[in-house]
Amino acid sequence: MRYQSSSPKRRFLAGVRCPKCQEMDAVVQINIVTPAPDEYIECTKCGHSEHRPDPDAISAKNHLEDQLARDAMTTGTSGTVKFKP
């Protein structure tokens, strides 16, 4: 079994901009093992932190967008817009 440290594991993410301050190469990914597994990103310049989106929320949003696209196709409301002279 691999040794797991109880301290957070920090990895710099090369080529990633902070969503808040737009600083390049200042974002670290932090993995916490104990007490509960967690993962998030943090900017070393401005302190902004962000958790990974919930997979269920992403799939629900994608399902809603797919449904709206299907509804638009069946009603004929999507496509090229043509203006009458």
Buried (B, 14 or more C-beta within 10 A) or exposed (E): EEEEEEEBEEEEEEEBBBEEEEBEEBBBBBEBEEEEEEEBBBBBBBEBEEEEEEEEEEEEEEEEEEEEEEEEEEEEEEEEEEEEE
